[in-house]
C-alpha cells in the first residue's frame, strides 16, 4: 500500500507536478492534460502519450488520482475517454510540493546576489 504521508513522495518530478496542477482545477482526460501542461509551460514541458499514460497509471496505483465520470459540462464527451481527478491524497500531495517549492524559492531570494532580489527597494 502506498504511503499516505505526502512528504514521503517528494520531491515530485516536474512533469508529475504539472499534471497534478492541471487536475487541481477539474478532472480531465489525457489529451486535455497534455494540452494544458504544454500551454501552461509555454511549451517547455511536453508529454508524449506513452510517458503521460505511464505516469497516470503510476498515479492511479499510488492513489494520487482516480478515474472519475466525465464532467457534465464537457462539450465533447467521448465514451472512450477516461477522465482523471485528484484524490484527497493527491490534493495533499500537490499542496505539499507547492509548499516545498515555495520554501526553496523563499530561501533562494534571501541569498546575496539573487537576480530577482528586491534589495534596495
Secondary structure, 3 states (H helix, E strand, C coil): CCCCCHHHHCCCCHHHHHHHHHHHHCCEEHHHHHHHHHHHCCCCCCCCHHHHHHHHHHHHHCCCEEEECCCCCCCCCCCCCCEEEECHHHHHHHHHHHHHHHHHHHHHHHCCCCCCCCCCC
